[in-house]
Amino acid sequence: MDTPSNPESFYINLKDKLYDTASWPSEYLYKFIIKSNPSKVNKIETIFDNIGAVIKKTPSKKGTYLSLSVNVVMKSPEAVIEKYKEVGRLVEGVISL
């Protein structure tokens, strides 16, 4: 989910798709890729702290990058999108899938 040239339009479309494909609250799986950096990992863990998230970390073959899968129950598509925006604001260079 790289941020496209028109992020607001992208998020509106995502919200519509989320409402169409699930009943809320619902379990949601976030996927992020970052350069292996403990500070960036800590920021993502902090963003999802205290909401029951299960975070799985998988390093790339050379260890340069780290994939984070965050499985968490979210209340609404708006809450899902807000977390994407928060990660994008606070974690430099993150790739959201």
Order of alpha helices (4+ residues) and beta strands (2+ residues): alpha-beta-alpha-beta-beta-alpha-beta
